Amino acid sequence: MLYGSSIVISRGMEYFILFFAAHQLTKSDYGELEYYKKVIEVGSSIFAFGFPALIISYTKSKDSKHYFFLLGILFVFALSIISIIFFSFFNWSFLIVPFVFYAVFFTGGIAQSYFLVYKGSNFAASYKIFISIIFYIVVFISIYYFGVKGNAFVYVNYILLPLSIIHVLLIYRKEKIELKKLKKYWTLFKKLLLSSFTLVVSNFATIMFLYTDIFVIKILSKSPNVDIANFSFALNVASILLIVPLTLIQVDIEKLKKVKDYIFILNKKIIVLLLIGVVALIILYHLIINNWFLDYKETFSLFLIILLAKTFQAYSNLFGTNLIIFKKFRQNLFINLSILSLNVFLSYFMFTAYGLIGVAISSVVSLGLLNVLLFRMNRKLNYKKVNF
C-alpha cells in the first residue's frame, strides 16, 4: 500500500504541476516546457543504460545490489563526461545535468531500483515520495515566483543533483566499499554490459515511441509549441491511465518473478481497473476543458483517440515487463524497434495529411500492434494456462 501510494503521489504531483503550468503559461511557453520535459526523459533513458532493469533482474545478494548501484552511478557519470564533447557541437550541454539526475536519482532511475531491491519497498516508497515532493516544489516555485517558464524542468536538476550526490556519499560512508569486491563485481558488470546495452536500446525505443508524436510535431508543425501544447495536454490526461499497470506491476514485481502463473491474476486486475479508468478519464476531461481549461476545449476528439492508444499501451505494459523478467531482452528489443519505426513512418505521413488527429491515429495503430506482438510472445513462455 505504501509503495503503491508513492507512485500515485509522485504522479499526482507531476500532473498538478503540468495542469498548473497549462493554466499559468501561454500555450507557446507550455509547449516549450513539455518539449524539454520529453527530451530530458528520452535522454535520461540512454544515460541510465538499462541499469534499473539490470539491478532488478540480475542482482540477488546484498553485495551484488550494493556494488552494482555504485558501478551504475560511476558509469553514468563517465558517460556524461564523454557526452560533453558531442553535446557541445549542438549547444545541448545544458541538458547533461538533467539527463544525469533523471537517470540516477529521479523516480524510475537507478537509485529507485536499488532502494527497492536492497532496502525494501517501504524505503523505496519513502524515497520516491520525498524526491518527488522536493522536485515538483522547486519546479512550482520556478514557474510561479521566478517566471522560468519553458525551462523549469531543466533548472531544477541543477539544484537537486549536488544534494543527491551528497546523499550517495553518505550511504557509502556507512556501507564501506571493499576494493576486492569492487573488482569482482566490475568483472561481472562488464559482462552484463551487452545485455544492458540491449536494454538501453529497448528502453530508448519504448520511450521514443511515447514521444515520437511530440518530436514529429516539433519538426513538421508551422506553430510547434502551440501544437505541442494541445497534443501534450490531451496526452497528459490520457497517460493517467498508465498509473494502473505501473502501480500494480511495481508493487507485485517480486510475485511476478517468483510465481510463474501470477501474471494471469494480475492481468485480470489490470483489465477491470483500466475499464473503470477509461470511463473516469472521459468524464474528467470533459469537465476540465469546459470549466477550467477553456483554451483546450477543441481537443476533446483528439483526447478520445489518444485515450484509446493509451488503453492499448496500459494493457501491454504487463507483457513487456514479463519479457524482461524472463530475460527476453532481444525479443523485447526487436518488437520495440519495429513498432518505433512503424510509428515514426506513420506519424510523419499522418501529420502531413491530418494534423494532430493523424498523429493520434498513428499511435492507436502502432500501440495496438505492439499489444498483439507482446501478447503472442508471452504465450510462448510455457505457461500452464494459455488464455490471458
C-alpha positions in Angstrom: 0.0 0.0 0.0 2.8 2.4 0.9 4.7 1.7 -2.3 1.6 2.0 -4.4 0.8 5.2 -2.7 4.2 6.6 -3.5 3.6 6.0 -7.2 0.2 7.7 -7.0 1.6 10.7 -5.0 4.6 11.2 -7.4 2.5 11.0 -10.5 -0.2 13.1 -8.8 2.3 15.9 -8.1 3.6 15.7 -11.7 0.1 16.2 -13.0 -0.6 19.0 -10.6 2.5 20.8 -12.0 1.5 20.1 -15.6 -2.0 21.3 -15.1 -0.8 24.4 -13.2 1.7 25.2 -16.0 -1.0 24.7 -18.6 -3.2 27.2 -16.7 -0.4 29.6 -15.8 1.7 29.8 -19.0 0.8 30.7 -22.5 0.4 27.8 -25.0 3.8 28.6 -26.5 5.6 28.5 -23.1 3.7 25.4 -22.1 4.6 23.7 -25.3 8.3 24.5 -24.7 8.0 23.2 -21.1 6.6 19.9 -22.4 9.2 19.6 -25.2 12.1 19.9 -22.8 10.5 17.5 -20.3 10.2 14.9 -23.1 13.7 15.5 -24.3 15.1 15.0 -20.8 13.1 11.8 -20.3 14.4 10.4 -23.6 18.0 11.4 -23.0 18.0 10.1 -19.4 16.8 6.7 -20.7 20.1 6.5 -22.6 22.2 7.7 -19.7 20.6 5.1 -17.3 21.9 2.4 -19.7 19.3 -0.1 -18.7 20.7 -0.4 -15.2 17.4 0.0 -13.3 16.1 -3.2 -15.0 19.5 -4.8 -14.7 19.6 -4.3 -10.9 16.0 -5.7 -10.6 16.6 -8.7 -12.9 20.2 -9.8 -12.1 21.1 -8.9 -8.6 20.4 -11.4 -5.8 22.8 -11.0 -3.0 23.1 -7.8 -1.0 26.6 -7.2 -2.1 25.7 -7.6 -5.8 22.9 -5.0 -5.4 25.2 -2.6 -3.4 28.1 -2.8 -5.8 26.0 -2.7 -9.0 24.4 0.5 -7.8 27.8 2.1 -7.3 29.1 0.9 -10.6 26.0 2.1 -12.3 26.4 5.6 -10.9 30.1 5.7 -11.9 29.2 4.5 -15.4 26.6 7.2 -15.8 28.9 10.0 -14.7 31.7 8.7 -17.0 29.2 8.7 -19.9 28.1 12.2 -19.1 31.8 13.4 -19.2 32.3 11.7 -22.6 29.0 13.2 -23.8 30.1 16.8 -23.2 32.2 16.7 -26.4 29.2 15.5 -28.5 26.6 17.8 -26.9 28.8 20.9 -27.2 28.5 20.8 -31.0 24.7 21.2 -30.8 24.7 23.6 -27.8 22.9 20.9 -25.8 25.5 20.7 -23.0 23.0 22.3 -20.6 20.9 19.1 -20.8 23.6 16.8 -19.4 22.9 17.6 -15.8 19.1 16.9 -16.2 20.0 13.6 -18.0 22.2 12.5 -15.1 19.8 13.5 -12.4 16.8 11.8 -14.0 18.8 8.7 -14.9 20.3 8.1 -11.4 18.1 9.8 -8.8 14.7 10.6 -10.1 11.7 8.3 -10.0 12.3 5.2 -12.1 16.1 5.8 -12.1 18.9 3.6 -10.9 18.6 4.7 -7.2 14.9 3.8 -7.2 15.6 0.3 -8.3 18.5 -0.1 -5.9 16.4 1.1 -2.9 13.6 -1.3 -3.9 15.8 -4.4 -4.0 18.3 -3.5 -1.3 16.3 -1.7 1.4 12.8 -2.9 0.6 9.6 -1.3 -0.8 9.0 0.9 2.3 12.3 2.7 2.0 11.9 2.9 -1.8 8.5 4.4 -1.4 9.7 7.0 1.1 12.5 8.0 -1.2 10.1 8.2 -4.2 7.7 10.4 -2.2 10.5 12.6 -0.8 12.3 13.2 -4.1 9.1 13.9 -6.0 7.9 16.5 -3.4 11.2 18.3 -3.5 11.5 18.2 -7.3 8.0 19.5 -8.0 8.1 22.1 -5.3 11.2 23.6 -6.9 9.5 23.5 -10.4 6.4 25.2 -8.9 8.5 27.9 -7.3 10.5 28.4 -10.5 7.3 28.9 -12.6 5.2 30.9 -10.1 7.8 33.2 -8.4 10.7 33.4 -10.8 9.0 33.2 -14.2 11.3 30.4 -15.5 8.5 29.2 -17.8 9.7 26.7 -20.5 13.0 25.8 -18.8 11.5 24.8 -15.4 12.2 21.1 -15.9 15.8 21.9 -16.8 16.9 24.2 -13.9 15.5 22.1 -11.1 18.1 19.4 -11.8 21.0 21.8 -11.2 19.7 22.3 -7.7 18.9 18.7 -6.8 21.9 16.9 -8.4 24.5 18.1 -5.9 22.2 17.3 -2.9 21.6 13.8 -4.3 25.4 13.2 -4.7 25.9 14.1 -1.1 23.2 11.6 -0.2 25.0 8.8 -2.1 28.3 9.7 -0.4 26.7 9.4 3.0 25.3 5.9 2.0 28.7 4.6 1.0 30.3 6.2 4.1 28.2 3.9 6.2 28.4 0.9 3.8 32.1 0.5 3.4 33.5 -0.4 -0.1 35.9 -3.2 -0.3 38.3 -2.9 -3.3 38.5 -6.7 -3.8 34.7 -7.0 -4.0 34.5 -3.9 -6.2 36.9 -5.6 -8.7 34.9 -8.8 -8.6 31.6 -7.1 -9.4 33.3 -4.9 -12.0 34.3 -8.1 -13.9 30.7 -9.3 -13.8 29.3 -5.8 -14.5 31.4 -5.7 -17.7 30.0 -9.0 -18.9 26.4 -7.7 -18.4 27.0 -4.5 -20.3 26.0 -6.2 -23.6 22.6 -7.2 -22.1 22.4 -3.8 -20.5 23.0 -2.2 -23.9 20.2 -4.2 -25.3 18.0 -2.8 -22.6 19.3 0.7 -23.4 18.1 0.5 -27.0 14.9 -1.2 -25.9 14.1 1.5 -23.3 15.1 4.2 -25.8 12.7 2.7 -28.3 9.9 2.4 -25.8 10.3 6.0 -24.6 10.9 7.4 -28.1 7.7 5.6 -29.1 5.8 7.5 -26.4 7.3 10.8 -27.5 7.7 10.4 -31.3 4.5 12.3 -31.7 6.0 15.4 -29.9 9.2 15.3 -31.9 7.4 14.9 -35.2 5.1 17.8 -34.4 8.2 19.9 -33.4 9.9 19.2 -36.7 6.9 19.5 -39.1 4.5 22.0 -37.5 4.3 25.6 -38.5 3.5 26.5 -34.9 5.2 23.7 -33.0 4.9 25.0 -29.4 1.2 25.6 -29.7 0.5 22.2 -31.4 2.7 20.5 -28.7 0.7 22.2 -26.0 -2.6 21.0 -27.4 -1.3 17.5 -28.0 0.6 17.2 -24.7 -2.4 18.4 -22.7 -4.6 15.7 -24.1 -1.7 13.2 -23.8 -1.0 14.0 -20.2 -4.6 13.4 -19.1 -4.8 10.1 -21.1 -1.5 9.0 -19.7 -3.0 8.9 -16.2 -4.3 5.5 -17.3 -0.8 4.2 -17.2 -0.7 4.6 -13.4 -2.9 1.5 -13.1 -0.4 -1.1 -14.6 2.6 0.8 -13.4 1.5 0.7 -9.8 0.2 -2.9 -9.8 3.3 -4.3 -11.6 5.9 -2.5 -9.4 4.1 -3.5 -6.2 3.9 -7.1 -7.3 7.2 -7.4 -9.2 8.6 -10.0 -6.8 5.5 -12.2 -7.2 5.8 -11.9 -11.0 9.4 -13.1 -10.7 8.7 -16.0 -8.3 5.2 -17.1 -9.1 5.1 -18.0 -12.8 1.3 -18.0 -13.3 0.7 -14.9 -11.2 0.6 -12.9 -14.5 -2.9 -14.2 -15.1 -4.2 -12.9 -11.7 -2.5 -9.5 -12.2 -3.8 -9.2 -15.8 -7.4 -9.6 -14.6 -6.9 -6.8 -12.0 -5.5 -4.5 -14.7 -8.3 -5.1 -17.1 -11.0 -4.3 -14.6 -9.2 -1.1 -13.4 -8.5 0.0 -16.9 -12.2 -0.1 -17.8 -13.1 2.0 -14.8 -10.2 4.3 -15.5 -11.3 4.9 -19.1 -14.8 6.0 -18.1 -13.5 8.2 -15.3 -11.0 10.0 -17.6 -13.5 10.7 -20.2 -15.8 12.4 -17.6 -12.8 14.2 -16.1 -11.5 15.6 -19.4 -15.0 16.8 -20.4 -15.3 18.6 -17.1 -11.9 20.3 -17.1 -11.9 21.6 -20.7 -15.4 23.0 -20.2 -14.8 24.7 -16.8 -11.1 25.4 -16.2 -9.0 25.0 -19.3 -11.2 26.6 -22.0 -8.2 27.1 -24.3 -8.1 23.3 -24.8 -11.8 22.9 -25.4 -11.2 21.9 -29.1 -9.0 18.9 -28.1 -11.8 16.5 -26.9 -11.8 14.4 -30.1 -8.0 14.3 -30.0 -8.2 13.2 -26.4 -10.5 10.3 -27.2 -8.2 8.9 -29.9 -5.1 9.3 -27.6 -7.0 7.6 -24.8 -7.7 4.6 -27.0 -3.9 4.4 -27.7 -3.0 4.7 -24.1 -5.5 1.9 -23.2 -3.6 -0.4 -25.6 -0.3 0.7 -24.1 -1.5 0.3 -20.5 -2.7 -3.3 -21.2 0.6 -4.2 -22.9 2.7 -2.9 -20.1 2.5 -6.2 -18.1 3.5 -8.3 -21.1 6.5 -6.1 -21.8 7.7 -6.3 -18.2 7.2 -10.0 -18.1 9.6 -10.4 -21.1 12.2 -8.5 -19.1 11.7 -10.8 -16.1 12.2 -13.8 -18.4 15.3 -12.0 -19.8 13.9 -12.0 -23.3 15.9 -8.8 -24.0 16.5 -9.4 -27.7 12.9 -10.3 -28.4 11.7 -7.2 -26.5 14.2 -5.0 -28.4 13.1 -6.3 -31.8 9.4 -5.7 -31.0 10.1 -2.2 -29.7 12.3 -1.1 -32.5 9.9 -2.5 -35.1 7.0 -0.6 -33.6 9.0 2.5 -33.2 10.0 2.5 -36.8 6.4 2.0 -37.9 5.2 4.8 -35.6 7.8 7.3 -36.9 6.7 6.4 -40.5 3.0 6.7 -39.8 3.3 9.8 -37.7 5.2 11.7 -40.4 2.7 11.0 -43.2 -0.4 11.1 -41.0 0.6 14.5 -39.6 1.1 15.9 -43.1 -2.3 14.6 -44.1 -4.5 15.1 -41.0 -2.5 17.1 -38.4 -2.7 16.2 -34.7 -5.6 13.8 -35.3 -3.4 11.9 -37.8 -0.6 11.6 -35.2 -3.0 10.3 -32.6 -4.4 7.7 -35.1 -0.8 6.6 -35.8 -0.4 5.9 -32.1 -3.5 3.8 -32.0 -2.4 1.6 -34.9 1.2 1.2 -33.6 0.2 0.6 -29.9 -2.5 -1.9 -31.0 0.1 -3.8 -33.0 2.6 -3.7 -30.1 -0.1 -5.2 -27.9 -0.6 -8.1 -30.3 3.1 -8.8 -30.6 3.8 -8.7 -26.8 0.7 -10.8 -26.2 1.8 -13.5 -28.6 5.4 -13.5 -27.3 4.2 -14.1 -23.8 2.1 -17.0 -24.8 5.3 -18.8 -25.9 6.7 -18.7 -22.3 5.4 -22.2 -21.5 2.6 -21.2 -19.1 0.3 -24.0 -17.8 -2.6 -21.8 -18.9 -2.8 -20.3 -22.4 -5.6 -17.7 -22.1 -4.7 -14.2 -20.9 
